[in-house]
Amino acid sequence: MCAALCLTVGISTAGGQAPLALAAPTTAPSPAFPRHLSPAAKTECVGSRFATLGVIFDSIFDSFVPILPASIKRDAPAIKARARADMRKLKVSTLWVSNHPYDLGAYDEDPMMRYRDPISQMIVTQLVHIRNGETSHGIAVDDLSLAQAVETAYLYLYVTVLVPATIFRKSVPKLLDIGPIGLGTLLSIPIMLGVVGISQLYKRMSVNLTLACIASVTKDEKARAGKLQKDLRFAWAVPPMLRDVADEVSVADAQNCRHIGTLPLSRIVSRTSTFLQATNPPMAPQIRNVVGQVDLFMRNTRLKHNWIPTDPADFNTAEWVISQVSYMIPYVGGAPIEALIGLNRNHLDGLDFNETVPLSELTVSESLTAAYYAYSLTAHVVEAVWSLGAADQSAGLLSQLINVDVPGGLIPRSTGILTAPNFYGLVVFHNVLRSVCLNEDRTGPNVQRPNRKRKGIVHW
């Protein structure tokens, strides 16, 4: 109950200005009902990275004390003390907590700030924990920062609600024809708008809450915010493969460590060859022979790489909105329009469509972006064929299961399942690669400089 209350308080605080204003009072509270710490001891008004759920709970609790009935008001200090004690006793494993990129050492211009989704961010968080030897540690709910609560809550909302809702939206059957589109398409529009709206709200809130004035804290409270308890351990062994990966990467830095997505394919082939030879010495000669043939093929195969459309993650706001709206257009909307937007972005950026590069020089990001568009366009063609009357495989399967000939317009489409591996598999993998870099490529630490400021859109 306490955990649910704490997370609810944290999220509700992030959603509106009234609780935030109360979280940093300019006047002392009633002497009869003091805060957890005297306002005189507060030294700094901080954002969500350093505002713990315990401090926020105190702020909100104190703000409600004046309007409580007299009978409850007398017991208010004891009630608050018990709640805080429960929050200190309740511990959460680091495996279940996602951190904001700022808490992982990223700055606004670093790749992770642009190329992230809740799942890739959680993966990078855990890689950092593994590298730092913090995989079995826990954190008290009282010390959990609001930033951690927001990122973690959105992660679970994303996995349990937004992803299934998106798959469901793409699977809604046609039902009835209403003009050029079906009733199912009309019913799916509110779902799409809801998912897009929640995602955009989170993106704005995630950064801006870190810069907002949410609560006044002491130096001790700020030092404890989001920190692990070293004397608490959870039994969990890190697989050796994950430990090896975590030891070789760190959060990418725009200035001192370029992300893996910028590396050429030849570098990946070379590293893979070295790894395979080291782990299987008897097969080393055969591996070198195969890698030599692959390298020769890649160097002699040239591609017009600028014909690969710009990745949707690099679209500006207008381009992104158009690409999302296009999914409501029958037959031609979705992947084809998204690809055209990406090619137009290449044109506006002045790229030469006749320029060629060897396959060995194609970057990891270019190859994954090409795979994304290839899969999207293939899935779109399959969906268009089904929409024009071809039999959807799910139709035959459903008819066999219930032994009834179900009309095609009432059968859920397979499009949602067909496209899921691209959006929630390949894109996540791509974001992870663009969020981290190889330690061997690092030329210096990712330190804060005068021109590397964290800036938000809304200040409270």
TAQUIZI-V987846 format. One record per residue. N is the residue number from 1. RES is the residue in one letter. SS is DSSP state (alpha for helix, beta for strand, coil for the rest). PSI is psi in whole degrees, -180 to 180 (999 if undefined). D_LAST is the distance of its C-alpha to the last C-alpha in Angstrom with 1 decimal. Layout:
n-><N:N>
res-><RES:RES>
ss-><SS:SS>
psi-><PSI:PSI>
d_last-><D_LAST:D_LAST>
This chain:
n-><1:2:3:4:5:6:7:8:9:10:11:12:13:14:15:16:17:18:19:20:21:22:23:24:25:26:27:28:29:30:31:32:33:34:35:36:37:38:39:40:41:42:43:44:45:46:47:48:49:50:51:52:53:54:55:56:57:58:59:60:61:62:63:64:65:66:67:68:69:70:71:72:73:74:75:76:77:78:79:80:81:82:83:84:85:86:87:88:89:90:91:92:93:94:95:96:97:98:99:100:101:102:103:104:105:106:107:108:109:110:111:112:113:114:115:116:117:118:119:120:121:122:123:124:125:126:127:128:129:130:131:132:133:134:135:136:137:138:139:140:141:142:143:144:145:146:147:148:149:150:151:152:153:154:155:156:157:158:159:160:161:162:163:164:165:166:167:168:169:170:171:172:173:174:175:176:177:178:179:180:181:182:183:184:185:186:187:188:189:190:191:192:193:194:195:196:197:198:199:200:201:202:203:204:205:206:207:208:209:210:211:212:213:214:215:216:217:218:219:220:221:222:223:224:225:226:227:228:229:230:231:232:233:234:235:236:237:238:239:240:241:242:243:244:245:246:247:248:249:250:251:252:253:254:255:256:257:258:259:260:261:262:263:264:265:266:267:268:269:270:271:272:273:274:275:276:277:278:279:280:281:282:283:284:285:286:287:288:289:290:291:292:293:294:295:296:297:298:299:300:301:302:303:304:305:306:307:308:309:310:311:312:313:314:315:316:317:318:319:320:321:322:323:324:325:326:327:328:329:330:331:332:333:334:335:336:337:338:339:340:341:342:343:344:345:346:347:348:349:350:351:352:353:354:355:356:357:358:359:360:361:362:363:364:365:366:367:368:369:370:371:372:373:374:375:376:377:378:379:380:381:382:383:384:385:386:387:388:389:390:391:392:393:394:395:396:397:398:399:400:401:402:403:404:405:406:407:408:409:410:411:412:413:414:415:416:417:418:419:420:421:422:423:424:425:426:427:428:429:430:431:432:433:434:435:436:437:438:439:440:441:442:443:444:445:446:447:448:449:450:451:452:453:454:455:456:457:458:459:460>
res-><M:C:A:A:L:C:L:T:V:G:I:S:T:A:G:G:Q:A:P:L:A:L:A:A:P:T:T:A:P:S:P:A:F:P:R:H:L:S:P:A:A:K:T:E:C:V:G:S:R:F:A:T:L:G:V:I:F:D:S:I:F:D:S:F:V:P:I:L:P:A:S:I:K:R:D:A:P:A:I:K:A:R:A:R:A:D:M:R:K:L:K:V:S:T:L:W:V:S:N:H:P:Y:D:L:G:A:Y:D:E:D:P:M:M:R:Y:R:D:P:I:S:Q:M:I:V:T:Q:L:V:H:I:R:N:G:E:T:S:H:G:I:A:V:D:D:L:S:L:A:Q:A:V:E:T:A:Y:L:Y:L:Y:V:T:V:L:V:P:A:T:I:F:R:K:S:V:P:K:L:L:D:I:G:P:I:G:L:G:T:L:L:S:I:P:I:M:L:G:V:V:G:I:S:Q:L:Y:K:R:M:S:V:N:L:T:L:A:C:I:A:S:V:T:K:D:E:K:A:R:A:G:K:L:Q:K:D:L:R:F:A:W:A:V:P:P:M:L:R:D:V:A:D:E:V:S:V:A:D:A:Q:N:C:R:H:I:G:T:L:P:L:S:R:I:V:S:R:T:S:T:F:L:Q:A:T:N:P:P:M:A:P:Q:I:R:N:V:V:G:Q:V:D:L:F:M:R:N:T:R:L:K:H:N:W:I:P:T:D:P:A:D:F:N:T:A:E:W:V:I:S:Q:V:S:Y:M:I:P:Y:V:G:G:A:P:I:E:A:L:I:G:L:N:R:N:H:L:D:G:L:D:F:N:E:T:V:P:L:S:E:L:T:V:S:E:S:L:T:A:A:Y:Y:A:Y:S:L:T:A:H:V:V:E:A:V:W:S:L:G:A:A:D:Q:S:A:G:L:L:S:Q:L:I:N:V:D:V:P:G:G:L:I:P:R:S:T:G:I:L:T:A:P:N:F:Y:G:L:V:V:F:H:N:V:L:R:S:V:C:L:N:E:D:R:T:G:P:N:V:Q:R:P:N:R:K:R:K:G:I:V:H:W>
ss-><coil:alpha:alpha:alpha:alpha:alpha:alpha:alpha:alpha:alpha:alpha:alpha:alpha:alpha:alpha:coil:alpha:alpha:alpha:alpha:alpha:alpha:alpha:coil:coil:coil:coil:coil:coil:coil:alpha:alpha:alpha:coil:coil:coil:coil:coil:alpha:alpha:alpha:coil:coil:beta:beta:beta:coil:coil:coil:coil:coil:beta:alpha:alpha:alpha:alpha:alpha:alpha:alpha:alpha:alpha:alpha:alpha:alpha:alpha:coil:coil:coil:coil:alpha:alpha:alpha:alpha:alpha:coil:alpha:alpha:alpha:alpha:alpha:alpha:alpha:alpha:alpha:alpha:alpha:alpha:alpha:alpha:coil:beta:beta:beta:alpha:alpha:alpha:coil:coil:coil:coil:alpha:alpha:alpha:alpha:coil:coil:coil:coil:coil:coil:alpha:alpha:alpha:alpha:coil:coil:coil:alpha:alpha:alpha:alpha:alpha:alpha:alpha:alpha:alpha:alpha:alpha:alpha:alpha:alpha:coil:coil:coil:coil:coil:coil:beta:beta:beta:alpha:alpha:alpha:coil:beta:alpha:alpha:alpha:alpha:alpha:alpha:alpha:alpha:alpha:alpha:alpha:alpha:alpha:alpha:alpha:alpha:alpha:alpha:alpha:alpha:alpha:alpha:alpha:alpha:alpha:alpha:coil:coil:coil:coil:coil:beta:beta:coil:coil:beta:beta:alpha:alpha:alpha:alpha:alpha:alpha:alpha:alpha:alpha:alpha:alpha:alpha:alpha:alpha:alpha:alpha:alpha:alpha:alpha:alpha:alpha:alpha:alpha:alpha:alpha:alpha:alpha:alpha:alpha:coil:coil:coil:beta:beta:beta:coil:alpha:alpha:alpha:alpha:alpha:alpha:coil:coil:coil:coil:beta:coil:coil:coil:coil:coil:coil:coil:coil:coil:coil:alpha:alpha:alpha:alpha:alpha:alpha:alpha:alpha:alpha:beta:beta:beta:coil:beta:coil:coil:coil:beta:coil:coil:alpha:alpha:alpha:coil:beta:alpha:alpha:alpha:alpha:alpha:alpha:alpha:alpha:alpha:alpha:alpha:alpha:alpha:alpha:alpha:coil:alpha:alpha:alpha:alpha:alpha:alpha:alpha:alpha:alpha:alpha:alpha:alpha:alpha:alpha:alpha:alpha:alpha:alpha:alpha:alpha:coil:beta:beta:coil:alpha:alpha:alpha:coil:coil:coil:coil:alpha:alpha:alpha:coil:coil:alpha:alpha:alpha:alpha:alpha:alpha:alpha:alpha:alpha:alpha:alpha:alpha:coil:coil:coil:coil:coil:coil:alpha:alpha:alpha:alpha:alpha:alpha:alpha:alpha:alpha:alpha:alpha:alpha:alpha:alpha:coil:coil:coil:coil:coil:coil:coil:coil:beta:beta:alpha:alpha:alpha:coil:beta:alpha:alpha:alpha:alpha:alpha:alpha:alpha:alpha:alpha:alpha:alpha:alpha:alpha:alpha:alpha:alpha:alpha:alpha:alpha:alpha:alpha:alpha:alpha:alpha:coil:coil:coil:coil:coil:alpha:alpha:alpha:alpha:alpha:alpha:alpha:alpha:alpha:alpha:coil:coil:coil:coil:coil:alpha:alpha:alpha:coil:coil:coil:coil:alpha:alpha:alpha:alpha:alpha:alpha:alpha:alpha:alpha:alpha:alpha:alpha:alpha:alpha:alpha:alpha:alpha:alpha:alpha:alpha:alpha:beta:beta:beta:alpha:alpha:alpha:coil:coil:coil:coil:coil:coil:coil:coil:coil:coil:coil:coil:coil:coil:coil:coil:coil:coil:coil>
psi-><-41:-41:-44:-41:-44:-46:-38:-42:-43:-45:-41:-32:-36:-20:-17:168:-27:-51:-33:-40:-39:-23:-17:69:145:-12:152:143:173:134:-27:-23:73:159:174:-36:152:139:-26:-24:-14:135:-19:139:122:168:-164:-20:-28:-1:108:161:-30:-46:-42:-40:-45:-45:-46:-41:-46:-33:-25:-14:-45:-24:4:152:152:-38:-38:-34:-35:-34:5:-48:-41:-39:-45:-40:-41:-42:-43:-37:-41:-38:-33:-30:-31:122:147:136:145:-20:-21:6:132:140:151:147:-34:-37:-11:4:9:154:173:-39:-4:148:-35:-26:-27:-45:80:149:167:-36:-46:-36:-39:-40:-46:-40:-46:-34:-40:-42:-43:-44:-35:2:35:26:-27:10:167:170:137:141:-32:-33:-3:127:157:-36:-44:-40:-43:-48:-42:-43:-41:-35:-49:-32:-41:-47:-39:-20:-56:-44:-50:-37:-39:-43:-41:-42:-41:-12:-4:127:167:-35:-92:151:126:95:-136:-11:166:163:-36:-38:-42:-39:-27:-16:-48:-34:-45:-45:-37:-45:-45:-43:-46:-41:-44:-37:-43:-44:-41:-45:-36:-45:-45:-32:-27:-22:-5:160:97:-45:150:130:158:171:-36:-43:-39:-38:-30:-16:120:5:150:157:112:-23:7:131:141:142:106:123:132:126:138:-38:-43:-39:-40:-42:-46:-34:-18:-10:162:171:128:147:129:-23:-36:-4:100:145:161:-29:-21:-8:145:157:-30:-35:-39:-43:-43:-45:-40:-42:-45:-42:-46:-39:-36:-33:-15:71:-41:-27:5:-46:-43:-39:-44:-37:-46:-44:-36:-42:-42:-43:-41:-43:-43:-38:-26:-1:117:145:147:85:-21:-6:-5:117:154:140:139:-28:-18:6:149:178:-45:-44:-40:-43:-44:-42:-37:-43:-32:-22:-14:-8:124:143:-57:-14:162:-125:-44:-45:-38:-41:-40:-39:-42:-40:-39:-36:-39:-41:-45:-29:0:24:145:115:-12:-5:136:152:152:150:-31:-25:-5:134:163:-44:-40:-42:-40:-35:-41:-42:-38:-49:-37:-44:-43:-45:-37:-46:-36:-42:-43:-43:-41:-39:-43:-40:-28:4:-10:154:125:136:-30:-26:-50:-38:-44:-41:-37:-37:-42:-3:37:139:100:132:142:-33:-12:-1:129:139:156:2:-40:-47:-36:-38:-14:-44:-28:-51:-35:18:-68:-44:-41:-46:-43:-43:-37:-45:-31:-8:-18:162:164:132:-30:-17:-7:130:-9:167:156:80:156:135:164:-33:8:72:148:121:142:-173:-37:132:136:999>
d_last-><30.3:28.1:26.9:26.1:24.2:22.2:21.3:20.6:18.3:16.4:16.2:15.5:12.4:11.2:12.1:10.2:7.5:10.4:11.4:8.2:8.4:12.0:11.7:11.1:13.5:14.4:17.9:20.5:21.4:24.9:27.6:29.4:26.6:25.0:22.3:23.6:23.3:23.3:20.1:22.2:22.5:18.8:18.2:14.9:11.3:11.1:9.8:12.1:15.0:15.7:14.5:17.8:18.7:20.7:18.0:15.8:19.1:19.8:16.5:17.0:20.7:20.5:18.4:21.2:24.1:24.5:25.3:27.6:31.4:33.2:35.2:32.2:30.3:33.3:32.9:29.1:29.2:31.9:30.1:26.9:29.2:31.0:28.0:26.7:30.3:30.5:27.3:28.9:32.1:30.9:30.8:29.8:31.6:29.8:31.7:29.4:26.1:24.3:22.1:19.3:21.0:19.0:20.7:24.0:23.7:22.6:20.7:19.3:22.9:24.7:26.4:24.9:21.5:23.4:26.3:25.1:25.4:25.0:28.7:29.0:25.9:27.6:30.9:29.5:27.8:31.2:33.0:31.0:31.7:35.4:35.6:34.1:36.4:33.8:35.0:36.4:33.7:31.5:28.2:27.7:25.2:24.0:23.0:21.7:18.2:15.6:15.8:19.5:19.4:17.4:19.7:22.8:22.1:21.7:24.8:26.9:25.6:26.5:29.9:30.9:29.5:28.3:31.3:33.9:32.4:32.8:36.3:37.1:35.9:38.2:41.0:41.1:44.7:45.6:47.0:48.0:48.2:46.1:46.9:46.1:43.9:44.3:42.9:41.5:39.4:38.0:37.1:35.4:33.0:30.6:30.6:29.8:26.9:25.5:25.8:24.3:21.4:20.6:21.0:18.7:15.9:16.5:16.5:13.1:11.6:13.8:12.5:8.7:8.7:10.7:8.3:5.3:6.2:8.2:11.4:13.7:16.7:20.1:21.7:23.9:21.2:19.4:22.8:23.6:20.6:22.0:25.3:28.7:31.4:34.3:36.8:36.2:37.9:38.2:41.5:40.8:42.7:41.3:43.7:45.2:44.3:40.6:40.9:42.8:40.1:37.2:39.3:39.6:36.1:32.6:29.2:29.9:28.9:28.7:30.6:32.9:33.6:33.9:33.4:36.5:36.0:37.1:40.4:43.6:45.7:48.5:46.3:45.6:49.3:50.3:48.0:49.2:52.8:52.4:50.8:53.6:56.3:55.0:54.8:58.1:60.5:63.6:62.0:60.7:63.5:62.9:59.1:59.6:62.0:59.7:56.7:59.0:59.8:56.2:55.3:58.2:57.2:53.6:54.7:57.1:54.9:52.8:50.0:48.3:44.8:42.9:44.1:41.7:38.7:35.2:33.4:31.0:28.2:28.6:28.5:25.9:23.9:26.7:29.4:27.6:27.2:30.9:32.1:30.5:31.8:35.2:35.8:36.6:39.4:42.7:44.8:43.3:39.6:37.7:39.0:41.2:38.5:36.1:38.8:39.5:35.8:36.0:39.3:37.9:35.1:37.8:39.6:36.7:36.1:39.8:41.2:45.0:46.1:49.6:48.4:49.7:49.1:51.0:49.7:49.5:46.8:44.6:41.3:40.2:37.2:39.6:42.0:39.5:38.0:41.6:42.2:39.1:40.3:43.9:43.1:40.8:43.6:46.2:44.4:43.8:47.6:48.5:46.2:47.7:51.2:50.5:49.0:52.2:54.4:55.0:55.1:51.9:52.9:50.9:53.1:56.3:54.8:53.5:56.9:58.7:56.6:57.1:60.4:59.5:59.3:55.6:54.9:52.8:50.2:49.4:49.1:45.7:45.4:45.3:42.7:39.8:41.7:43.1:39.8:37.9:39.4:38.0:34.4:34.0:36.6:37.1:33.5:32.3:35.1:34.2:30.5:31.7:34.1:31.5:29.1:31.8:34.5:37.8:37.9:41.1:39.2:36.7:37.3:34.7:31.7:28.3:26.8:23.7:24.6:23.0:22.8:21.4:17.7:15.2:12.8:10.5:10.1:6.5:3.8:0.0>
